[in-house]
Amino acid sequence: MTGHPAGHHAGHPAVHFVGAGPGAADLLTLRAARLLAEADLVLYPGTYLDPDVLAHCGPRARLVDTQDLDLDAITAHLVAGARAGEAVVRLTSGDPSLYSALHEQTRRLDAAGVAWDVTPGVPAYAAATALVGHELTVPHVAQSVVLTRTRARSTPMGEGESLTAFAATGATLVLHLAITRTRELAAELAPVVGEDCPVVVVHRASQPEELVLRGTVGSIADQVEEAGLRQAAVVLVGRALGDARDGGESFLYSPDRERRR
């Protein structure tokens, strides 16, 4: 079997990778809720997940917190469950398309001959942006968004993926896994975007502990350190996060645009 959606392998047990969204139990998709209700085995990231999300699981589901497991141990649970004929769900925080180790896990499942599929979820940056009521793409201000992270004790960044290079484009920056390096990153960005460039930090968007910090490249590090944030935060940087009165309006909805009647 290869890494095609499990539905392509009718009759075979499958592993469902499911985006758990930003944390709130009511920000899952209908499909995600159904898969959790039907699951015999659920692996979930306890560090980032509001426990209420697991209320979607059936009463007999076995729950495994993966925060202290390495990739091989996680895969062993997935493979064993699938081979035992169980319905297996691997929850990821946010959406599986971003920093979920989906590639590494599905590669191992392919090697083991286990079918799998993916259900998208609400990404953390979308929940953070919704919370503060901003659009990341504002006409005549920014029309691109860069989703990236920083390099510290983590996987090396690709050549050319420097933060200053991304910032120089004028795109809105969405930084994951960056909260512990806020001061260093602000100093790196200041010469490119300016000390007055708006910054919004959102900690645990949609969860009971959610916290929003608003500032600028020049001021945000003090706020982050005062709040003691160490994980589970998204950092948004860009002029699109400024005054809503700035910027233009979309041509798509312009009265000057010719429309077919």
C-alpha positions in Angstrom: 0.0 0.0 0.0 1.1 3.6 -0.6 0.2 6.8 1.1 -3.1 7.3 -0.7 -6.3 8.2 1.2 -7.5 5.2 3.1 -10.8 5.1 1.2 -8.7 3.9 -1.8 -8.1 0.7 0.1 -11.6 -0.5 0.9 -11.7 -3.1 3.6 -8.3 -2.3 5.0 -7.7 -0.8 8.5 -6.5 2.8 8.3 -4.9 5.5 10.3 -6.7 8.9 10.2 -4.5 12.0 10.7 -6.9 14.6 12.0 -6.4 18.3 12.5 -7.6 19.0 16.0 -7.7 22.8 15.3 -6.3 25.4 17.7 -7.6 23.7 20.8 -11.3 24.5 21.4 -13.6 21.5 21.3 -16.0 23.3 19.0 -13.4 24.3 16.4 -13.1 20.8 14.9 -14.6 19.9 11.6 -17.7 17.7 11.5 -15.6 14.9 9.9 -13.0 15.2 12.7 -15.7 14.8 15.3 -17.2 11.8 13.5 -13.8 10.1 13.3 -13.1 10.7 16.9 -16.5 9.3 17.9 -15.8 6.1 15.8 -12.2 5.7 16.9 -10.9 2.7 19.0 -7.5 4.3 19.5 -6.7 8.0 19.6 -3.2 9.4 19.8 -3.2 13.1 20.8 -0.6 15.9 21.6 -1.4 16.7 25.2 0.9 19.7 25.3 -1.2 21.7 22.8 -4.7 20.3 23.1 -7.5 21.4 25.3 -8.7 18.2 27.1 -12.3 19.1 26.1 -11.5 18.0 22.5 -11.3 14.4 23.7 -14.9 14.6 24.8 -15.7 13.8 21.1 -14.2 10.4 21.6 -16.4 7.4 22.3 -16.4 5.9 25.9 -14.4 2.9 24.9 -11.7 4.6 23.0 -8.1 4.1 24.2 -6.3 7.5 24.6 -2.5 7.8 24.3 -0.8 11.2 25.0 2.2 11.5 22.7 4.0 14.4 24.3 6.6 12.1 25.8 6.9 9.7 22.9 9.3 9.8 20.0 8.3 9.2 16.4 9.1 5.5 16.4 7.0 4.9 19.5 4.1 6.9 18.1 4.3 4.9 14.8 4.4 1.6 16.7 1.1 2.5 18.3 -0.4 3.5 14.9 0.7 0.3 13.2 -0.3 -2.0 16.0 -3.7 -0.5 16.2 -4.3 -0.6 12.4 -3.1 -4.2 12.2 -5.4 -5.2 15.0 -8.3 -3.9 12.9 -8.9 -0.8 15.1 -10.1 2.6 13.9 -7.1 4.7 14.7 -7.0 8.5 14.9 -3.7 10.5 15.2 -4.7 14.0 16.3 -2.4 16.9 15.4 -2.7 20.4 16.7 -4.0 22.9 14.2 -3.8 21.6 10.7 -1.7 18.6 9.6 -0.2 20.6 6.7 2.0 22.6 9.1 4.7 21.3 11.5 2.8 18.1 12.2 5.5 15.5 11.3 2.9 14.1 8.9 5.6 13.3 6.3 7.7 11.3 8.7 4.8 9.3 10.1 3.1 8.5 6.7 6.5 7.4 5.3 6.7 4.9 8.1 3.1 3.8 7.6 3.8 3.3 3.9 6.8 1.1 4.7 4.6 -0.9 7.1 1.8 -1.3 4.5 -0.7 0.6 6.6 -3.2 2.9 4.7 -3.9 6.4 6.0 -5.7 9.6 5.2 -5.8 13.2 6.3 -8.6 15.4 7.6 -7.7 19.1 7.7 -8.2 21.3 10.8 -8.4 25.0 11.6 -4.8 26.2 11.8 -3.6 28.1 14.8 -2.7 31.2 12.9 -6.3 31.4 11.5 -7.7 31.1 15.0 -5.3 33.8 16.3 -6.1 36.1 13.4 -9.8 35.6 14.0 -9.5 36.4 17.7 -7.9 39.8 17.0 -10.3 40.6 14.1 -7.6 41.1 11.5 -7.1 40.1 7.9 -3.6 39.1 7.0 -4.0 40.4 3.4 -5.0 44.0 3.1 -5.2 45.7 -0.3 -2.2 48.1 -0.9 -0.6 46.9 2.3 0.2 43.2 2.0 -1.1 40.6 -0.3 1.0 37.7 0.8 1.5 35.7 3.9 4.6 33.8 4.9 4.1 30.9 7.3 7.5 30.0 8.9 9.3 29.3 12.1 12.7 30.0 13.6 15.8 28.0 14.0 17.0 27.2 17.5 16.9 23.7 18.9 14.9 22.4 16.0 15.1 21.1 12.4 17.5 23.3 10.3 15.9 25.8 8.0 16.4 25.5 4.3 19.0 27.6 2.5 17.4 30.9 1.5 14.7 30.7 4.2 15.9 33.6 6.2 13.5 35.7 8.2 14.9 38.9 6.9 14.5 37.8 3.3 10.9 37.0 3.9 10.3 40.2 5.8 11.9 42.3 3.0 9.0 41.2 0.7 6.5 43.1 2.8 4.4 40.0 3.3 2.7 39.4 6.7 4.8 37.0 8.7 3.3 34.2 10.8 5.9 32.8 13.1 5.5 29.4 14.7 7.7 27.9 17.4 9.3 31.4 17.9 8.0 32.7 21.2 11.1 31.9 23.3 13.2 34.0 20.8 11.0 37.0 20.5 13.6 39.6 21.5 16.3 38.1 19.2 13.8 38.0 16.3 12.6 41.5 16.9 16.2 42.8 16.8 16.6 40.9 13.5 13.5 42.3 12.0 13.7 45.9 13.1 16.2 47.1 10.4 13.9 45.6 7.7 10.4 46.3 8.8 10.9 49.1 11.3 10.6 49.4 15.1 7.0 50.6 14.6 5.8 47.6 12.6 2.7 46.1 14.3 3.1 42.7 16.1 0.4 40.5 17.6 1.2 37.5 19.8 -1.6 35.1 20.5 -1.1 32.4 23.2 -3.4 29.3 23.1 -6.0 30.9 20.8 -9.5 29.5 21.5 -8.5 27.8 24.7 -9.3 28.9 28.3 -5.8 30.3 28.8 -5.8 32.4 25.6 -3.9 35.6 25.8 -3.4 38.4 23.2 -0.5 40.8 23.3 -0.5 43.7 20.9 2.6 45.9 20.3 5.3 46.7 17.8 8.6 45.1 16.8 10.2 47.5 19.3 8.0 46.7 22.2 6.7 43.2 21.9 9.6 41.4 23.5 9.1 43.2 26.9 5.4 42.1 26.9 6.2 38.5 26.0 8.8 38.2 28.7 6.6 39.9 31.3 3.8 37.4 30.5 6.2 34.5 30.8 5.2 32.9 27.5 7.3 29.9 26.6 5.2 27.8 24.2 1.9 27.5 22.3 1.9 31.0 20.8 1.8 32.4 17.3 3.6 35.6 16.4 2.1 37.8 13.7 4.2 40.6 12.2 3.2 43.1 9.5 1.7 46.3 8.4 -1.6 44.5 7.7 -2.1 44.2 11.5 -2.1 48.0 11.9 -5.0 50.5 11.9 -8.0 49.0 10.0 -8.4 52.4 8.3 -5.1 52.0 6.5 -5.0 50.3 3.1 -7.2 50.1 0.1 -10.2 48.0 -0.9 -10.4 44.8 -3.0 -10.9 45.1 -6.7 -13.1 42.0 -6.5 -15.8 43.9 -4.7 -15.3 47.3 -6.3 -18.3 49.1 -7.9 -16.0 49.9 -10.8 -15.5 46.2 -11.7 -17.5 45.0 -14.7 -19.8 42.2 -13.7 -21.8 39.8 -15.9 -25.5 40.3 -15.4 
